[in-house]
Amino acid sequence: MLEPIIYERKLTLQEFISRSEQAGISLLFNQASTGRISGITYFINDFKIKGQALGNRFKWA
């Protein structure tokens, strides 16, 4: 599911979003008032989890 996508190198953001959606994973990017992305949340079916809760590989860098 998400792990193989995370390990792929040199994916553009659009490719990452597209591959995640193809795997049934929806993404929510948390945007600060400055416009900067400050985090990411993953949705799979009715399950929701923040990237930071999954570990460093899944956090927004």
Stockholm file with secondary structure:
# STOCKHOLM 1.0

chainA/1-61         MLEPIIYERKLTLQEFISRSEQAGISLLFNQASTGRISGITYFINDFKIKGQALGNRFKWA
#=GR chainA/1-61 SS CHHHHHHCSSCCHHHHHHHHHHTTEEEEEEECTTSCEEEEEEEETTEEEEHHHHCGGGSCC
#=GC SS_cons        CHHHHHHCSSCCHHHHHHHHHHTTEEEEEEECTTSCEEEEEEEETTEEEEHHHHCGGGSCC
//
